[in-house]
């Protein structure tokens, strides 16, 4: 059945687009998390008193991560594209469909009507049949590009390599940075001088 073929095709396109967008969002969040952790640790590593810089930075970083996570969850739970919009998106990707996919989706409901309005039922069936045959030759992997996903992956890998390079050049980068987050050198000196008994 050509109508079923078209519906299944559009459902697969929709699922693949949704999957690409979700994975892209996850990679972007991971990149932001890695970049933020690297930046915060660099601030703590090289500053004697990092807290005045770290607190505003961590607030902004945490806010961006929170907004990104909420947006990603909303997209995962509520992102639903109507079939005619998915069909229009495919039409923009494939040159020679000539609006046949959109027309098939929009006109298919008229086949269940008792009276004919506009195009005859035979013409609509013929259009749907030809469109169904045409989309059977299309490859969804080629229509829904994975380029945005690969680009986001490259950013994630780039930030990870930078963090790895810094860790190799500064062996105590992670431990020293964390220690200065918890207890900055300036604060440690104050505590030490307070606890040191007077001569």
C-alpha positions as CSV (number, residue, x, y, z in Angstrom):
1,X,0.0,0.0,0.0
2,X,1.5,3.3,-1.1
3,X,-0.1,5.3,1.6
4,X,1.4,3.1,4.3
5,X,4.8,3.3,2.5
6,X,4.7,7.1,2.6
7,X,3.7,7.2,6.3
8,X,6.4,4.7,7.3
9,X,9.0,6.7,5.3
10,X,8.0,10.0,6.9
11,X,8.1,8.3,10.4
12,X,11.6,7.0,9.8
13,X,12.7,10.5,8.6
14,X,11.2,12.1,11.7
15,X,12.8,9.6,14.0
16,X,16.2,10.0,12.4
17,X,16.1,13.8,12.5
18,X,15.0,13.6,16.2
19,X,17.8,11.2,17.0
20,X,20.5,13.3,15.2
21,X,19.3,16.4,17.1
22,X,19.3,14.7,20.5
23,X,22.8,13.3,20.0
24,X,24.0,16.6,18.8
25,X,22.5,18.3,21.9
26,X,24.2,15.7,24.2
27,X,27.5,16.3,22.5
28,X,27.1,20.1,22.8
29,X,26.3,19.7,26.5
30,X,29.3,17.4,27.0
31,X,31.5,20.0,25.2
32,X,30.2,22.8,27.4
33,X,30.7,20.7,30.6
34,X,34.3,19.8,29.6
35,X,35.2,23.3,28.6
36,X,33.7,24.7,31.8
37,X,35.5,22.2,34.0
38,X,38.8,22.9,32.1
39,X,38.4,26.7,32.4
40,X,37.5,26.6,36.1
41,X,40.4,24.3,36.9
42,X,42.8,26.6,35.0
43,X,41.5,29.6,37.0
44,X,42.0,27.7,40.3
45,X,45.4,26.3,39.2
46,X,47.0,29.6,38.4
47,X,45.3,32.0,40.9
48,X,46.2,32.4,44.6
49,X,42.7,33.4,45.4
50,X,40.4,31.9,42.7
51,X,37.0,32.2,44.5
52,X,36.2,35.8,43.3
53,X,36.6,34.6,39.7
54,X,35.3,31.1,40.2
55,X,32.0,31.9,41.8
56,X,30.6,34.1,39.0
57,X,32.0,31.7,36.4
58,X,30.4,28.6,38.0
59,X,27.1,30.4,38.3
60,X,27.1,31.2,34.5
61,X,28.4,27.8,33.6
62,X,25.9,26.0,35.7
63,X,23.1,28.2,34.3
64,X,24.1,27.4,30.7
65,X,24.3,23.7,31.5
66,X,20.9,23.8,33.2
67,X,19.2,25.6,30.3
68,X,20.8,23.3,27.8
69,X,19.6,20.2,29.7
70,X,16.1,21.5,30.0
71,X,16.0,22.4,26.3
72,X,17.3,18.9,25.5
73,X,14.6,17.2,27.6
74,X,11.8,19.3,26.1
75,X,13.0,18.4,22.6
76,X,13.2,14.7,23.5
77,X,9.8,14.6,25.1
78,X,7.7,17.1,23.0
79,X,9.5,17.4,19.6
80,X,6.9,16.2,17.2
81,X,6.8,17.3,13.6
82,X,3.5,16.8,11.7
83,X,3.8,14.5,8.6
84,X,3.1,17.4,6.1
85,X,5.9,19.4,7.6
86,X,8.3,16.4,7.5
87,X,7.2,15.9,3.9
88,X,8.0,19.6,3.1
89,X,11.4,19.2,4.7
90,X,12.1,16.2,2.5
91,X,10.9,18.1,-0.5
92,X,13.5,20.8,0.2
93,X,16.2,18.1,0.3
94,X,15.2,16.1,-2.8
95,X,14.9,18.2,-6.0
96,X,12.7,16.1,-8.3
97,X,9.8,15.4,-6.0
98,X,8.0,18.5,-7.2
99,X,5.6,18.8,-4.2
100,X,4.3,15.3,-4.9
101,X,5.1,14.1,-1.3
102,X,3.4,17.0,0.4
103,X,0.4,16.7,-1.9
104,X,0.1,13.0,-1.2
105,X,0.1,13.6,2.5
106,X,-2.4,16.4,2.3
107,X,-4.8,14.8,-0.2
108,X,-4.7,11.3,1.3
109,X,-7.5,12.2,3.8
110,X,-9.9,13.0,0.9
111,X,-10.0,9.3,-0.1
112,X,-12.1,8.6,2.9
113,X,-14.7,11.2,2.0
114,X,-17.8,10.0,0.2
115,X,-18.1,13.0,-2.1
116,X,-15.3,14.1,-4.3
117,X,-14.0,17.6,-3.8
118,X,-11.3,19.0,-6.1
119,X,-9.2,16.2,-7.6
120,X,-10.9,12.9,-8.2
121,X,-10.1,9.9,-6.0
122,X,-8.5,8.1,-8.9
123,X,-6.1,11.0,-9.5
124,X,-5.2,11.1,-5.8
125,X,-4.6,7.4,-5.8
126,X,-2.4,7.7,-8.8
127,X,-0.4,10.5,-7.2
128,X,0.1,8.5,-4.0
129,X,1.1,5.4,-5.9
130,X,3.7,7.3,-8.0
131,X,5.0,9.1,-4.9
132,X,5.3,5.8,-3.0
133,X,7.3,4.2,-5.8
134,X,9.5,7.3,-5.9
135,X,10.4,7.4,-2.2
136,X,11.3,3.7,-2.2
137,X,14.4,4.7,-4.1
138,X,15.4,7.4,-1.5
139,X,17.9,6.6,1.2
140,X,17.1,8.2,4.5
141,X,20.8,8.2,5.5
142,X,21.5,10.5,2.6
143,X,18.5,12.8,3.2
144,X,19.1,13.3,6.9
145,X,22.7,14.4,7.1
146,X,24.9,13.5,10.0
147,X,27.2,16.4,9.4
148,X,25.9,18.5,12.3
149,X,26.5,15.4,14.6
150,X,30.0,15.0,13.3
151,X,30.8,18.7,13.7
152,X,29.6,18.6,17.3
153,X,31.7,15.5,17.9
154,X,34.8,17.2,16.6
155,X,34.2,20.1,19.0
156,X,33.9,17.6,21.9
157,X,37.0,15.7,20.8
158,X,38.9,19.0,20.5
159,X,38.1,20.1,24.0
160,X,39.0,16.7,25.3
161,X,42.3,16.8,23.6
162,X,43.1,20.2,25.0
163,X,42.3,19.0,28.5
164,X,44.4,15.9,28.0
165,X,47.3,18.0,26.7
166,X,47.1,20.3,29.7
167,X,47.0,17.3,32.1
168,X,50.1,15.9,30.4
169,X,52.0,19.2,30.6
170,X,50.8,19.9,34.2
171,X,50.8,16.5,36.0
172,X,49.2,18.0,39.1
173,X,46.6,19.9,37.1
174,X,43.6,18.1,38.4
175,X,44.6,17.6,42.0
176,X,46.1,21.1,42.5
177,X,43.2,22.8,40.8
178,X,40.7,20.9,42.9
179,X,42.5,21.7,46.1
180,X,42.6,25.4,45.2
181,X,38.8,25.2,44.6
182,X,38.3,23.8,48.0
183,X,40.9,25.8,49.9
184,X,42.6,28.7,48.0
185,X,46.3,29.4,49.0
186,X,45.4,32.8,50.4
187,X,42.7,31.3,52.6
188,X,45.1,28.5,53.6
189,X,47.7,31.0,54.7
190,X,45.1,32.8,56.9
191,X,44.0,29.6,58.5
192,X,47.6,28.5,59.1
193,X,48.6,31.8,60.6
194,X,45.5,31.7,62.8
195,X,46.3,28.2,64.1
196,X,50.0,28.9,64.6
197,X,50.6,29.7,68.3
198,X,52.3,33.0,69.1
199,X,56.0,32.7,70.2
